[in-house]
Amino acid sequence: MRVVLAYSGGLDTACILKLLIQRGHEVIAFAADVGQQEDFAEIEQRALATGAAEYVQADLREEFVREYIFPAIAGNAVYENRYLLGTSLARPLIAKAQVEVARQEGGDALAHGATGKGNDQVRFELAYAALAPDLEVIAPWKETEFLERFKGRSDLLEFARQEGIEIEATAEKPYSTDENIMHRSYEAGILEDPTEPPPADMHKLVRPIEETPDEPVDLEIHFKDALPDRVVDVTTGTVYDQPLALFEFLNEVGGRHGIGRVDMVENRFVGIKSRAVYETPGGTILHQALRDLEGIAMDREVLRLRDSLSPKFTELIYNGFWFSPEMDFIRAAFAQSEELIDGTVSLRLLKGNVILHGRESPSSLYDRELASMDVEGGYDQKDARGFININALRLRAHKLIVKKASEA
């Protein structure tokens, strides 16, 4: 059988590659570049040395930013009020590209190395089901034979040693990481004690506050239909108007100024609570800027309705339902809400803070005269008496009923 394996070059997928070959499968190692800081030439060398029949790599960074990250931020997708979904967003894209490779290369099955305790297994396999229900799915971490043979990391390391598999992992690695252009995450190992702070040298993208510059940087972020269109570094005058370059700049400048660290205990889809630490500098800046622009450019009731659906939108992303009819429905509704959310937000980055300075929009719903306390602006304050009386009717009725009940 010809198998396309989602291959990262890490311990799990390296061992799974060898095991699939030992089972008699012809394996294509598929590596997706979603912005992780990896040496892909070395990953290819390790895959072929381990026995992969082919190595296929896809640069998905531009598509990831444009088609996944930006729409998620536009839809106010924040899991449990804190997590901006970096890993969750990358998995359906990787799975889609993996399916495309299987179609192009005549694959019979799709394989991944996600653990049976985590969320990624669900995200990969739900995407496979939606996009390629005819292909077999191989998920070793849910196979009895695999679980009996490999109780944990030490068994995998020993297998790699016996088989001469080149890996970077060591038994001393203190936590697990996942990285893409949206974020870098950390979990497991020493982070499993929720009372212990992360080690000082763990973070790679976001500086600690005490190491950030004392001088701020000022930015202008321009949006078109709720999507980032241009970023201007006011401090230097540099303009970024391509999605990937724009987002890479926000990651760099945000990380330099200490933006986007999150340490939380979240609820996995499978029902397990998990402690995770995230670094999401660029995403944090865009999220705060767009929420500010919506205040001036989005109708009140549309905003409330959108925000009533945002938790479901977020849940679908986190749980792996990016390719689903309910996601299609929500995204179509959100696209309508995002029309005319155009404008510019001015902000300052300083010591871990995104400080909003101003916002303007050609489709602004803000009327300065109407809002003013100094001029009438077309608003008759006497009308407020009737407005209040109508809204007070039910309150008065409720009070009378309570009073009667207490006197009975």
N, C-alpha and C positions, 0 to 999 in steps of 0.2 A: 504494500500500500504506500502511496505517495502522500507524505504528511508535511503540512506547512506549520512550523513551530514558531510561535511568537518568542523570539530569542533576544535576550538582553546581554548575554555573556556572563551573567552572574552565576552563583553556585547552583541554584535550582534548575535553571534552564540549561546550563552546561551538562549537568548530570542527566536531565531528562532527554537531552539530545542523544547522549550515549546510550541510554536505556532503549529509546525508540529504535535506534540502529541495531542494538542487540536483539530486539524482537523481530528483526527482519524488515523493518520499514525503510524506505528511501526518504530522507528528511531534507527539506528545504528550510534553512535557518533564515527567518525573516526578522530584520532589525528595523525599527521605526525611529527616525530622528524627529523627535518632538521638542527638541531644544535642550536635551540633557547634555551636560558637559562630559562627553565620553570620547574616547579615542576609537572611532569606528573602524579604522584600519586594523587596530589590534583585535577588536571584536570579530571582524571577518577572519583574521588569521586563526583565532582560537576556534571558531566554528568549523572551519575547514580542517584544522588539525584534529579536531575531535571526531570528524568523519562525516560532516554534512555533505550531501550530494551537491548542494548549491547554497550560495549565500546571496540573499536579495536585501537590498537596503532602499528605503524610501525616505525622502526629505519631506516631512509633513508639516514643517514649522509654519509656513505661510497659511496653509489651509487651517491649521489648528487655531491660529490667532484670529483669522477672518471669519471662519464658519462655526467656531465653537466657543472660544473665549469671549469675543465681543458680543455675540448674542446672549450668552449667559449673564454677562454684566448688564446688558440692556434690560434683561428680564428680572433683575434684582435677585439673582440666585445666590443665596447665602445659607448654607446648611447650619441649622441650629444656631442661627444668628451670628456665626463667627467664621465658618470655613467657606472659602471661595471656590472650592471644588476643583482644584488643579488636577489631581489624579483622576477624579471622576470624569472630567471632561475629556481627558486624553484617551481613555480606554475604548470608547466606541469608535473613535477615529482610527486607532491602531487596529481594532478588529475589522473595520471596513477595508482598510488597506490590505490586511492579511487575507481576507476573502478575495480581494481583487487579484492578489498573487496566486492564490489557489486556482482561480479561474484561468489565469494566463498560463500557468505552469502545469495544468492538468492534475491538480491535487485532489485526493480522495478524502482527506481528513484535515481538521484543524486541531492544533494542540497549544496548550499554554501551561505555565508553571505556577499559577496562582494557588495559594493555599486554600484548603477547604474551610478555614475559619474566617476568611476575609471577605471583603466586598468585591475584589477584582474578579474572582471566579464568576460571580453573578454578572458583572458588567460584560465580560468577554462572551460568556455563553448566551446571554440574552441577545447580544448583537449578532452572534452566529445564527441563532434561531430565526431572527428577523430577516437576515440578509442571505443566509445560505442553509436553509433547513434540510437540504439534501446531503450536506456534507457531515461525515461522522465527526464527533468531538472527542478528543482524548485529553482527559484531565487527571494525570497520575495521582495528585494529592487527594483524590476521592476514591482511589482503587485499593481494595483490601490488600492485595499483594504488595503494592508499593508502600502502604502504611505499615505493614508488618516488617518490611525490610528496612525502612528508613524512619526511625522514631523521631529524628530531629536533625539539627544542623551537623552534629558530630558524625553521624552516620553518612551524611552526604559528603562531608569532607574526607572521610576515610575512603569512600567509593571513588572520589575524584583522585585521591592519591594512588589507589590501586590501579586505576585505569589510565593514569598519566594525563589527566585532564587539566589543562591550563586554566586557572581561575585566579581572580584577584582576592576573593574572600579568604578570611582567616578565622580561626576559632575565637580570636580575641576581639573581633569586631563588636563594638558595644551596642549597636542599634541598627535598625534597617532604614534605608533611605529610598525615596523615589523622587526623581527630578524631571521636570520638563520646563518649557519656557514660561509657563504660568506660575510655577512654584517649585519649592523643594520641601519634602515632608520627611519627618523622622518618627519612628515608632519602634516598639518592641525593645528587647534587651533591658538596659538600665533605665529606660523610660517607662517600663511597666510599673514602677513604683510612682504613683501619682503625687506623692508628697515631695519627691526629689526634684529640684530644679535641673534643667538641661545642663550638661557640661559647658563650660565657658567657651571651649574651642569647637563646639559642634556646628554652629551656624556658619553657612558659607555665602549666603546672598545678602543678608541684612546685618549691618554693623550694630553692635551694642550702642546704646544712646551715648555713653561716655566717650565713644570713639568717633562720633559723628562731627561734621564741621560746625564751627560756631557761626559761620556765615550762612544765611539761608539761600535757597535758589527759588526763583520765581518762574512759574510756568503759565502758559495759556493753552488750554485744551479745547479744540474745536470739534463739535459733533455735528453729524448729518444723519437725520432719522435715528437718533440715539446711538449711533456708532461713531467711534473716534475717527475723525477725518484728518486732523493735523494737530501736532504738538509743537509749540514754540517755546524754546528755552529763552526766556526774556533776558536772563542774565548774560547770555553769550550771543543771542540773536539767531541761533541755529534753529532750523525748521526741519521737522520730521513728518513726512506726509505719506509714507508707505506703511501698511499695517505691521509688518514684521519689524522694520527698523524703528518705528514709533514705539512699539511695545518693548523692544530690547532697550531703548533709551530710558523708558520709564522704569524698567527693572533696575538698570544701573544707577540712575539718579535716586530712585526711591531707596534702594539698598544702601547707598552711600549715606543717606540721611536718616537711616534707622526706621524706615516705613515697612509695616506689614508682617511683624512677628505675631504668631498666635500659638498659645499653649492651652490645650483643651482636652477634656474627656468627652468623646462623642459616642453616639449609638450607631453601631454598625447595622446594616440591613439584616444580617443573620441573627441579631438579637444580643450581641456581645457588646459591652462597653469597652472602649479602647482609648488609651491616652495617645494623643498625637500632637506633634509640634510642626507648625507650618511657617514658611517664609513666602510671602506673596506681595512683593513691593509694587510692581506695575499694576496688578489687578486691584490692589487696595486704592491706589491713586485714582484710577478710572472709576471705580465704584463710587467713591465719595464725590467725585466731580459730577458724574452723571446724575446722582440723586439730587444734587444741588440744582442742576439745570432743569430737571423735571419740575422743581418747585415753581419755576417761572413760566414754563412752556407747556406743561401737561394739565389738562382739565382735571378739576378736583375729583369728580366722580369716576373718570377714566382711571386716574391714579389709584383711587381706592379699590376699584375693581381689579386692576392689574395686580396690586399688592395683595389682594385676596387670593389670587391664583399663583403668586410667586412661591409660596411654600410648597404647593403641589409641583410646580415646575422644578424647584430645587430637589424635591424628593425623587422625581423621575430621573433627574441627572445622577443623583447620588446612588440610587438603587439600580441603575443600568438600563433604564427604559428610554434611551435617547431615540432609538428607532422603534416607535410605537405609535398607534393611531391617536392615543391621548396626547402624546407629545406634539404630533402634527397639528392637532386642534389648538393646543395652547400657543404654539409658536405662531400660528396664523393669526390668532387673536392679538398676541403681543405685537406682531408686525403692524397691525392697524393702530395700536396705541402709540407706536413709536414714530408714526408719520408726523413730520413737522417738529420733532424734538431736535431742533437745530439751534446752534448758538455756541457761545464761548464762555468758558469758566476760567477765571483767574485765580491762582492759588499759590501758596508758598509752602515749601517743605523745610521743616526745621525741627531737629531733635525728636524725631519719631512722629511728628504731627503733620497732618495735611490741613493747612489753614486756608480756608476759603475766603477770598478777598472780594469777589464780585462775579456777576453773571449777566449776560445779555443774550437776547434771542430775537430774530426777526419775526418769530411767531409768538412773542411774549403775550401772556394773558394778564400781565401786571399793568394796572392803570394807576399811575402815580397820583393823579388828582383825585381819583375815586378813593384811594387808600389814605390820602392825606387827612390829618387832623386839623389842618389850617384852612382848607377850602371845602366848599360843599361838594364840588365835583360831580354833580348830577345825582347825588344821593340825598333823599329826603329823610332826615332822621326821625320825623314823626311817624313814618311807616313802620319803624321798629316796634312801636307800641302794639300794633295788631299782630305782628310777627311773634312777639313774645307771648301775647295772650293766647294765641292759637296753640303754641307749643306748651303752654302752662295748663291747658285744659285737662290733660290726663293726669298731671301731677296733683291738681286739686281734687279730681275725682278719686284718685288713689288714697289721698289723705283722709277724705270723708269716709271711705269704706273702712280704713284702719280704725278710725275714731269710733265708728258705729260698732265694730267688732269688739273693741275694748270695753265699750259701755254695756254690751249685751250680758 
